């Protein structure tokens, strides 16, 4: 049996994914976590084969949690589940040391394939995401201002471009509104923009987001 930890802060999402995994005889979801902090504790107390990790969660995000999990257990196999398929997010995920990347809109059979492939010792990236990463490398000569953003700045940038307000972001990430604004203005400086509208236009221009996501 492939022992799996499922990490996502949304109960409904975890329930849906668990239904998919429970239908496979080779899988055993031994634990669930609703935060990066909880995932780290479970990884240190359970013998796991695969960690299915959400990208954005209140408090500690998926990337930071993965770094700490791998620091404790370099052989841990983490597969990211994310609604964001646009670069540089997938590239950042793989650079952290994840073994796989699957988008949340993928077919159930793709998630199953990713788990089986990673468990067999092979990395897995969703085909459309892999193509974006490859094209990004080919276009390495172009300027990508977003590559200089930290994980938290990327997280807040994606939320701002989708219309989330600072107080709402603060609640969702379990940080103060002042801290959100600190990240926001630091991000503006790095990207050379002066407000959320310019930020959104820049993200659209670099295909970090698409118009149908607004």
GIWO-V806375 format. One line per field, one symbol per residue. phi: phi as a letter, one per 40 degrees, with the letter a starting at -180 (. if undefined). psi: psi as a letter, one per 20 degrees, with the letter a starting at -180 (. if undefined). Layout:
phi=???
psi=???
This chain:
phi=.ccbbbbacbdccccccccccccbccbbccabbbacccccccccbbcbbbbcbccbadgcccccccdcccccbcccbbbcbaccbccccdccdccchccaabcccccdccccccccccccgbcbbddccdcccccccccccccbccccccdcccccdcccccgccdcccdcccgbccccdcccccccdcccgbbacccccccccccgcbbdccc
psi=popppooqiogggggghhhghiiphiqooiqqqjrhghgggghiiqoqhpoopqgpqqcprhggggghghhhniipopppoqioiqqjghggghhhjqiropqijqqhhhgggggggghijpqpppghghgggghhhhkhiqpnhiiiqrghggghghggijjqqghgggghilrqhghghggghhggghikrirhghgggghghjkhrqhii.
